[in-house]
Amino acid sequence: MPEAATQPRSVVIHPAINRPNQLLGGDRELVLSTVLIAATLGLSLATWWGVVVAALFWIGAIGALQRMGKADPQLRQVYLRHIRYRQFYPAKSGLYSRCVPVAARWR
């Protein structure tokens, strides 16, 4: 048997397909909403110190979002899934802990 037939087929995947969707190093939706909140804050206060507060808020939020993006690019999606399924997976364990009832359609 030829050696090419025994080797598994390999397919090159372009990195842009597999890369998370980030903007300025953070989650795209969170960064855009932070920009919107900072702009609203700066324009609604309409003073020079309001613009400074909005800029400091935006810089701090972008720094936090960049750290989140570097630690885990999918952190927002994981957190939202955790909140959605919290009732199914209670954080209680032990001998006398209460069991979560199983839905009838799962049986």
N, CA, C and O atoms as a GROMACS GRO file, in nm:
protein
  428
    1MET      N    1   0.085  -0.117   0.000
    1MET     CA    2   0.000   0.000   0.000
    1MET      C    3   0.090   0.124   0.000
    1MET      O    4   0.186   0.130   0.077
    2PRO      N    5   0.062   0.225  -0.084
    2PRO     CA    6   0.145   0.344  -0.087
    2PRO      C    7   0.136   0.420   0.046
    2PRO      O    8   0.036   0.414   0.117
    3GLU      N    9   0.244   0.492   0.076
    3GLU     CA   10   0.251   0.563   0.204
    3GLU      C   11   0.148   0.677   0.210
    3GLU      O   12   0.099   0.709   0.319
    4ALA      N   13   0.116   0.739   0.098
    4ALA     CA   14   0.018   0.849   0.095
    4ALA      C   15  -0.121   0.801   0.136
    4ALA      O   16  -0.199   0.879   0.190
    5ALA      N   17  -0.151   0.675   0.111
    5ALA     CA   18  -0.283   0.623   0.147
    5ALA      C   19  -0.296   0.596   0.296
    5ALA      O   20  -0.407   0.593   0.349
    6THR      N   21  -0.186   0.577   0.366
    6THR     CA   22  -0.192   0.550   0.509
    6THR      C   23  -0.191   0.677   0.593
    6THR      O   24  -0.229   0.674   0.710
    7GLN      N   25  -0.149   0.788   0.536
    7GLN     CA   26  -0.144   0.915   0.610
    7GLN      C   27  -0.282   0.979   0.609
    7GLN      O   28  -0.351   0.975   0.507
    8PRO      N   29  -0.325   1.039   0.722
    8PRO     CA   30  -0.454   1.109   0.722
    8PRO      C   31  -0.446   1.234   0.636
    8PRO      O   32  -0.340   1.297   0.623
    9ARG      N   33  -0.558   1.269   0.578
    9ARG     CA   34  -0.564   1.388   0.493
    9ARG      C   35  -0.556   1.513   0.581
    9ARG      O   36  -0.620   1.520   0.685
   10SER      N   37  -0.479   1.610   0.540
   10SER     CA   38  -0.467   1.735   0.616
   10SER      C   39  -0.523   1.849   0.533
   10SER      O   40  -0.501   1.857   0.412
   11VAL      N   41  -0.597   1.937   0.600
   11VAL     CA   42  -0.658   2.051   0.534
   11VAL      C   43  -0.609   2.176   0.605
   11VAL      O   44  -0.612   2.183   0.728
   12VAL      N   45  -0.563   2.275   0.530
   12VAL     CA   46  -0.514   2.400   0.586
   12VAL      C   47  -0.634   2.490   0.616
   12VAL      O   48  -0.715   2.518   0.528
   13ILE      N   49  -0.644   2.536   0.741
   13ILE     CA   50  -0.751   2.626   0.782
   13ILE      C   51  -0.691   2.765   0.800
   13ILE      O   52  -0.595   2.783   0.874
   14HIS      N   53  -0.749   2.862   0.731
   14HIS     CA   54  -0.697   2.999   0.740
   14HIS      C   55  -0.722   3.054   0.881
   14HIS      O   56  -0.829   3.033   0.936
   15PRO      N   57  -0.624   3.124   0.939
   15PRO     CA   58  -0.641   3.174   1.077
   15PRO      C   59  -0.757   3.272   1.095
   15PRO      O   60  -0.814   3.280   1.203
   16ALA      N   61  -0.793   3.346   0.990
   16ALA     CA   62  -0.901   3.443   1.003
   16ALA      C   63  -1.035   3.375   1.026
   16ALA      O   64  -1.126   3.436   1.083
   17ILE      N   65  -1.050   3.252   0.984
   17ILE     CA   66  -1.175   3.180   1.004
   17ILE      C   67  -1.189   3.137   1.150
   17ILE      O   68  -1.299   3.135   1.205
   18ASN      N   69  -1.079   3.104   1.212
   18ASN     CA   70  -1.078   3.047   1.346
   18ASN      C   71  -1.055   3.151   1.455
   18ASN      O   72  -1.063   3.117   1.573
   19ARG      N   73  -1.026   3.275   1.421
   19ARG     CA   74  -0.991   3.379   1.517
   19ARG      C   75  -1.118   3.441   1.577
   19ARG      O   76  -1.217   3.458   1.506
   20PRO      N   77  -1.117   3.474   1.706
   20PRO     CA   78  -1.235   3.538   1.767
   20PRO      C   79  -1.255   3.680   1.713
   20PRO      O   80  -1.159   3.745   1.671
   21ASN      N   81  -1.378   3.726   1.714
   21ASN     CA   82  -1.414   3.857   1.661
   21ASN      C   83  -1.390   3.963   1.769
   21ASN      O   84  -1.476   3.986   1.854
   22GLN      N   85  -1.271   4.027   1.765
   22GLN     CA   86  -1.235   4.126   1.866
   22GLN      C   87  -1.210   4.262   1.802
   22GLN      O   88  -1.176   4.272   1.684
   23LEU      N   89  -1.228   4.366   1.883
   23LEU     CA   90  -1.202   4.502   1.842
   23LEU      C   91  -1.123   4.569   1.955
   23LEU      O   92  -1.166   4.567   2.070
   24LEU      N   93  -1.009   4.626   1.923
   24LEU     CA   94  -0.919   4.688   2.022
   24LEU      C   95  -0.877   4.588   2.130
   24LEU      O   96  -0.847   4.629   2.242
   25GLY      N   97  -0.873   4.460   2.098
   25GLY     CA   98  -0.829   4.358   2.192
   25GLY      C   99  -0.937   4.304   2.283
   25GLY      O  100  -0.910   4.216   2.365
   26GLY      N  101  -1.060   4.355   2.272
   26GLY     CA  102  -1.169   4.308   2.356
   26GLY      C  103  -1.284   4.256   2.272
   26GLY      O  104  -1.282   4.265   2.149
   27ASP      N  105  -1.385   4.202   2.339
   27ASP     CA  106  -1.503   4.153   2.269
   27ASP      C  107  -1.568   4.267   2.192
   27ASP      O  108  -1.588   4.376   2.247
   28ARG      N  109  -1.601   4.244   2.067
   28ARG     CA  110  -1.647   4.350   1.978
   28ARG      C  111  -1.772   4.419   2.030
   28ARG      O  112  -1.778   4.542   2.031
   29GLU      N  113  -1.873   4.344   2.071
   29GLU     CA  114  -1.999   4.404   2.116
   29GLU      C  115  -1.980   4.485   2.243
   29GLU      O  116  -2.039   4.592   2.259
   30LEU      N  117  -1.897   4.434   2.335
   30LEU     CA  118  -1.874   4.507   2.460
   30LEU      C  119  -1.795   4.635   2.436
   30LEU      O  120  -1.822   4.737   2.500
   31VAL      N  121  -1.698   4.632   2.346
   31VAL     CA  122  -1.620   4.752   2.316
   31VAL      C  123  -1.709   4.858   2.251
   31VAL      O  124  -1.701   4.975   2.287
   32LEU      N  125  -1.793   4.818   2.157
   32LEU     CA  126  -1.881   4.915   2.091
   32LEU      C  127  -1.984   4.972   2.188
   32LEU      O  128  -2.016   5.091   2.181
   33SER      N  129  -2.036   4.891   2.277
   33SER     CA  130  -2.131   4.944   2.375
   33SER      C  131  -2.060   5.036   2.475
   33SER      O  132  -2.120   5.133   2.523
   34THR      N  133  -1.935   5.008   2.507
   34THR     CA  134  -1.859   5.095   2.596
   34THR      C  135  -1.834   5.231   2.531
   34THR      O  136  -1.842   5.334   2.597
   35VAL      N  137  -1.805   5.231   2.400
   35VAL     CA  138  -1.787   5.357   2.328
   35VAL      C  139  -1.917   5.437   2.330
   35VAL      O  140  -1.915   5.558   2.350
   36LEU      N  141  -2.028   5.369   2.308
   36LEU     CA  142  -2.157   5.438   2.308
   36LEU      C  143  -2.189   5.496   2.446
   36LEU      O  144  -2.237   5.609   2.455
   37ILE      N  145  -2.164   5.422   2.551
   37ILE     CA  146  -2.190   5.470   2.687
   37ILE      C  147  -2.100   5.589   2.721
   37ILE      O  148  -2.145   5.687   2.779
   38ALA      N  149  -1.971   5.580   2.684
   38ALA     CA  150  -1.878   5.689   2.713
   38ALA      C  151  -1.917   5.815   2.635
   38ALA      O  152  -1.910   5.926   2.689
   39ALA      N  153  -1.956   5.799   2.509
   39ALA     CA  154  -1.997   5.916   2.430
   39ALA      C  155  -2.124   5.978   2.486
   39ALA      O  156  -2.137   6.101   2.492
   40THR      N  157  -2.218   5.896   2.527
   40THR     CA  158  -2.341   5.946   2.587
   40THR      C  159  -2.312   6.019   2.718
   40THR      O  160  -2.370   6.124   2.746
   41LEU      N  161  -2.224   5.962   2.797
   41LEU     CA  162  -2.188   6.026   2.924
   41LEU      C  163  -2.119   6.160   2.900
   41LEU      O  164  -2.152   6.259   2.966
   42GLY      N  165  -2.024   6.163   2.807
   42GLY     CA  166  -1.952   6.288   2.779
   42GLY      C  167  -2.042   6.396   2.721
   42GLY      O  168  -2.026   6.513   2.756
   43LEU      N  169  -2.135   6.358   2.634
   43LEU     CA  170  -2.223   6.459   2.573
   43LEU      C  171  -2.336   6.501   2.665
   43LEU      O  172  -2.384   6.614   2.657
   44SER      N  173  -2.381   6.413   2.752
   44SER     CA  174  -2.493   6.448   2.839
   44SER      C  175  -2.450   6.542   2.952
   44SER      O  176  -2.528   6.626   2.996
   45LEU      N  177  -2.325   6.528   2.998
   45LEU     CA  178  -2.280   6.619   3.104
   45LEU      C  179  -2.245   6.757   3.049
   45LEU      O  180  -2.263   6.857   3.118
   46ALA      N  181  -2.196   6.763   2.925
   46ALA     CA  182  -2.173   6.888   2.851
   46ALA      C  183  -2.081   6.985   2.926
   46ALA      O  184  -2.099   7.106   2.918
   47THR      N  185  -1.984   6.933   2.996
   47THR     CA  186  -1.883   7.016   3.060
   47THR      C  187  -1.746   6.954   3.031
   47THR      O  188  -1.738   6.840   2.985
   48TRP      N  189  -1.641   7.029   3.059
   48TRP     CA  190  -1.507   6.976   3.032
   48TRP      C  191  -1.475   6.859   3.125
   48TRP      O  192  -1.409   6.764   3.084
   49TRP      N  193  -1.521   6.866   3.250
   49TRP     CA  194  -1.493   6.756   3.342
   49TRP      C  195  -1.578   6.632   3.308
   49TRP      O  196  -1.537   6.520   3.337
   50GLY      N  197  -1.694   6.653   3.246
   50GLY     CA  198  -1.774   6.540   3.200
   50GLY      C  199  -1.705   6.464   3.088
   50GLY      O  200  -1.712   6.341   3.082
   51VAL      N  201  -1.638   6.537   2.998
   51VAL     CA  202  -1.563   6.473   2.891
   51VAL      C  203  -1.444   6.397   2.950
   51VAL      O  204  -1.409   6.289   2.902
   52VAL      N  205  -1.381   6.454   3.052
   52VAL     CA  206  -1.267   6.387   3.116
   52VAL      C  207  -1.315   6.258   3.186
   52VAL      O  208  -1.249   6.155   3.177
   53VAL      N  209  -1.427   6.265   3.254
   53VAL     CA  210  -1.482   6.146   3.321
   53VAL      C  211  -1.517   6.039   3.218
   53VAL      O  212  -1.489   5.921   3.239
   54ALA      N  213  -1.577   6.079   3.106
   54ALA     CA  214  -1.612   5.984   3.001
   54ALA      C  215  -1.486   5.921   2.940
   54ALA      O  216  -1.484   5.801   2.913
   55ALA      N  217  -1.382   6.001   2.919
   55ALA     CA  218  -1.258   5.947   2.864
   55ALA      C  219  -1.191   5.851   2.961
   55ALA      O  220  -1.142   5.746   2.920
   56LEU      N  221  -1.190   5.885   3.090
   56LEU     CA  222  -1.132   5.794   3.189
   56LEU      C  223  -1.214   5.665   3.199
   56LEU      O  224  -1.157   5.556   3.213
   57PHE      N  225  -1.346   5.676   3.193
   57PHE     CA  226  -1.430   5.557   3.194
   57PHE      C  227  -1.399   5.469   3.074
   57PHE      O  228  -1.386   5.347   3.088
   58TRP      N  229  -1.386   5.529   2.956
   58TRP     CA  230  -1.362   5.452   2.834
   58TRP      C  231  -1.224   5.384   2.838
   58TRP      O  232  -1.211   5.268   2.800
   59ILE      N  233  -1.123   5.457   2.884
   59ILE     CA  234  -0.988   5.399   2.893
   59ILE      C  235  -0.986   5.283   2.993
   59ILE      O  236  -0.926   5.179   2.966
   60GLY      N  237  -1.050   5.302   3.107
   60GLY     CA  238  -1.055   5.194   3.206
   60GLY      C  239  -1.132   5.073   3.157
   60GLY      O  240  -1.091   4.959   3.178
   61ALA      N  241  -1.244   5.098   3.091
   61ALA     CA  242  -1.326   4.987   3.040
   61ALA      C  243  -1.253   4.913   2.929
   61ALA      O  244  -1.259   4.790   2.923
   62ILE      N  245  -1.185   4.984   2.841
   62ILE     CA  246  -1.111   4.918   2.733
   62ILE      C  247  -0.997   4.836   2.791
   62ILE      O  248  -0.968   4.727   2.742
   63GLY      N  249  -0.932   4.886   2.895
   63GLY     CA  250  -0.826   4.809   2.961
   63GLY      C  251  -0.879   4.680   3.020
   63GLY      O  252  -0.817   4.574   3.007
   64ALA      N  253  -0.995   4.689   3.087
   64ALA     CA  254  -1.055   4.568   3.144
   64ALA      C  255  -1.100   4.470   3.035
   64ALA      O  256  -1.082   4.349   3.049
   65LEU      N  257  -1.156   4.522   2.927
   65LEU     CA  258  -1.201   4.436   2.818
   65LEU      C  259  -1.082   4.371   2.745
   65LEU      O  260  -1.093   4.258   2.698
   66GLN      N  261  -0.970   4.443   2.736
   66GLN     CA  262  -0.851   4.384   2.674
   66GLN      C  263  -0.797   4.270   2.760
   66GLN      O  264  -0.755   4.168   2.706
   67ARG      N  265  -0.798   4.287   2.891
   67ARG     CA  266  -0.754   4.178   2.979
   67ARG      C  267  -0.847   4.058   2.969
   67ARG      O  268  -0.802   3.944   2.969
   68MET      N  269  -0.978   4.084   2.959
   68MET     CA  270  -1.073   3.976   2.940
   68MET      C  271  -1.049   3.905   2.808
   68MET      O  272  -1.052   3.782   2.802
   69GLY      N  273  -1.025   3.981   2.702
   69GLY     CA  274  -1.002   3.923   2.571
   69GLY      C  275  -0.875   3.843   2.564
   69GLY      O  276  -0.868   3.743   2.492
   70LYS      N  277  -0.773   3.885   2.638
   70LYS     CA  278  -0.648   3.810   2.638
   70LYS      C  279  -0.662   3.682   2.720
   70LYS      O  280  -0.606   3.579   2.683
   71ALA      N  281  -0.736   3.687   2.830
   71ALA     CA  282  -0.754   3.568   2.914
   71ALA      C  283  -0.840   3.464   2.843
   71ALA      O  284  -0.804   3.347   2.838
   72ASP      N  285  -0.954   3.505   2.790
   72ASP     CA  286  -1.044   3.413   2.720
   72ASP      C  287  -1.132   3.494   2.626
   72ASP      O  288  -1.218   3.569   2.672
   73PRO      N  289  -1.111   3.482   2.495
   73PRO     CA  290  -1.190   3.562   2.400
   73PRO      C  291  -1.340   3.531   2.404
   73PRO      O  292  -1.420   3.615   2.362
   74GLN      N  293  -1.378   3.414   2.451
   74GLN     CA  294  -1.519   3.375   2.456
   74GLN      C  295  -1.580   3.395   2.595
   74GLN      O  296  -1.682   3.333   2.627
   75LEU      N  297  -1.520   3.479   2.679
   75LEU     CA  298  -1.562   3.492   2.818
   75LEU      C  299  -1.706   3.542   2.831
   75LEU      O  300  -1.779   3.494   2.917
   76ARG      N  301  -1.747   3.635   2.748
   76ARG     CA  302  -1.883   3.688   2.755
   76ARG      C  303  -1.985   3.580   2.721
   76ARG      O  304  -2.087   3.567   2.790
   77GLN      N  305  -1.959   3.502   2.617
   77GLN     CA  306  -2.052   3.398   2.578
   77GLN      C  307  -2.061   3.289   2.685
   77GLN      O  308  -2.169   3.235   2.710
   78VAL      N  309  -1.950   3.256   2.746
   78VAL     CA  310  -1.949   3.154   2.852
   78VAL      C  311  -2.027   3.205   2.974
   78VAL      O  312  -2.103   3.129   3.034
   79TYR      N  313  -2.010   3.331   3.009
   79TYR     CA  314  -2.082   3.387   3.124
   79TYR      C  315  -2.233   3.391   3.097
   79TYR      O  316  -2.312   3.356   3.185
   80LEU      N  317  -2.272   3.432   2.978
   80LEU     CA  318  -2.415   3.436   2.946
   80LEU      C  319  -2.476   3.296   2.946
   80LEU      O  320  -2.590   3.279   2.989
   81ARG      N  321  -2.403   3.197   2.897
   81ARG     CA  322  -2.452   3.060   2.900
   81ARG      C  323  -2.462   3.010   3.044
   81ARG      O  324  -2.555   2.937   3.079
   82HIS      N  325  -2.367   3.051   3.128
   82HIS     CA  326  -2.371   3.013   3.269
   82HIS      C  327  -2.496   3.070   3.337
   82HIS      O  328  -2.561   3.001   3.415
   83ILE      N  329  -2.528   3.194   3.307
   83ILE     CA  330  -2.646   3.257   3.366
   83ILE      C  331  -2.773   3.188   3.315
   83ILE      O  332  -2.867   3.166   3.391
   84ARG      N  333  -2.777   3.153   3.187
   84ARG     CA  334  -2.895   3.090   3.129
   84ARG      C  335  -2.921   2.952   3.188
   84ARG      O  336  -3.037   2.914   3.207
   85TYR      N  337  -2.816   2.875   3.217
   85TYR     CA  338  -2.832   2.739   3.266
   85TYR      C  339  -2.813   2.726   3.417
   85TYR      O  340  -2.794   2.615   3.467
   86ARG      N  341  -2.816   2.835   3.490
   86ARG     CA  342  -2.791   2.830   3.633
   86ARG      C  343  -2.891   2.742   3.707
   86ARG      O  344  -2.853   2.674   3.802
   87GLN      N  345  -3.015   2.743   3.667
   87GLN     CA  346  -3.116   2.663   3.737
   87GLN      C  347  -3.095   2.514   3.717
   87GLN      O  348  -3.138   2.434   3.800
   88PHE      N  349  -3.030   2.474   3.610
   88PHE     CA  350  -3.006   2.332   3.585
   88PHE      C  351  -2.884   2.279   3.658
   88PHE      O  352  -2.879   2.161   3.691
   89TYR      N  353  -2.787   2.365   3.686
   89TYR     CA  354  -2.663   2.322   3.749
   89TYR      C  355  -2.639   2.402   3.877
   89TYR      O  356  -2.557   2.494   3.877
   90PRO      N  357  -2.707   2.370   3.984
   90PRO     CA  358  -2.686   2.446   4.107
   90PRO      C  359  -2.548   2.417   4.166
   90PRO      O  360  -2.496   2.306   4.154
   91ALA      N  361  -2.491   2.517   4.230
   91ALA     CA  362  -2.357   2.504   4.287
   91ALA      C  363  -2.367   2.451   4.429
   91ALA      O  364  -2.316   2.513   4.523
   92LYS      N  365  -2.432   2.337   4.446
   92LYS     CA  366  -2.447   2.276   4.578
   92LYS      C  367  -2.410   2.130   4.566
   92LYS      O  368  -2.455   2.059   4.476
   93SER      N  369  -2.330   2.087   4.657
   93SER     CA  370  -2.296   1.945   4.660
   93SER      C  371  -2.290   1.900   4.805
   93SER      O  372  -2.276   1.981   4.896
   94GLY      N  373  -2.300   1.773   4.824
   94GLY     CA  374  -2.296   1.719   4.958
   94GLY      C  375  -2.394   1.605   4.973
   94GLY      O  376  -2.472   1.575   4.884
   95LEU      N  377  -2.386   1.542   5.088
   95LEU     CA  378  -2.468   1.424   5.112
   95LEU      C  379  -2.616   1.459   5.125
   95LEU      O  380  -2.701   1.382   5.080
   96TYR      N  381  -2.647   1.572   5.187
   96TYR     CA  382  -2.786   1.608   5.213
   96TYR      C  383  -2.834   1.725   5.128
   96TYR      O  384  -2.933   1.790   5.163
   97SER      N  385  -2.768   1.754   5.019
   97SER     CA  386  -2.812   1.864   4.934
   97SER      C  387  -2.936   1.825   4.856
   97SER      O  388  -2.959   1.708   4.826
   98ARG      N  389  -3.015   1.925   4.822
   98ARG     CA  390  -3.141   1.903   4.751
   98ARG      C  391  -3.113   1.876   4.604
   98ARG      O  392  -3.033   1.947   4.542
   99CYS      N  393  -3.177   1.776   4.548
   99CYS     CA  394  -3.160   1.742   4.408
   99CYS      C  395  -3.251   1.828   4.323
   99CYS      O  396  -3.361   1.864   4.365
  100VAL      N  397  -3.206   1.862   4.204
  100VAL     CA  398  -3.287   1.936   4.110
  100VAL      C  399  -3.384   1.839   4.044
  100VAL      O  400  -3.343   1.733   3.996
  101PRO      N  401  -3.513   1.874   4.040
  101PRO     CA  402  -3.609   1.780   3.977
  101PRO      C  403  -3.583   1.770   3.826
  101PRO      O  404  -3.549   1.869   3.761
  102VAL      N  405  -3.598   1.652   3.774
  102VAL     CA  406  -3.579   1.628   3.633
  102VAL      C  407  -3.710   1.650   3.561
  102VAL      O  408  -3.815   1.602   3.605
  103ALA      N  409  -3.706   1.723   3.449
  103ALA     CA  410  -3.827   1.748   3.372
  103ALA      C  411  -3.883   1.617   3.318
  103ALA      O  412  -3.808   1.525   3.287
  104ALA      N  413  -4.015   1.609   3.308
  104ALA     CA  414  -4.081   1.486   3.265
  104ALA      C  415  -4.042   1.449   3.122
  104ALA      O  416  -4.034   1.331   3.089
  105ARG      N  417  -4.017   1.546   3.038
  105ARG     CA  418  -3.984   1.516   2.899
  105ARG      C  419  -3.842   1.465   2.883
  105ARG      O  420  -3.807   1.418   2.775
  106TRP      N  421  -3.759   1.473   2.986
  106TRP     CA  422  -3.622   1.422   2.980
  106TRP      C  423  -3.615   1.273   3.008
  106TRP      O  424  -3.514   1.210   2.977
  107ARG      N  425  -3.718   1.216   3.063
  107ARG     CA  426  -3.717   1.074   3.101
  107ARG      C  427  -3.747   0.984   2.986
  107ARG      O  428  -3.750   0.862   3.001
   0.00000   0.00000   0.00000
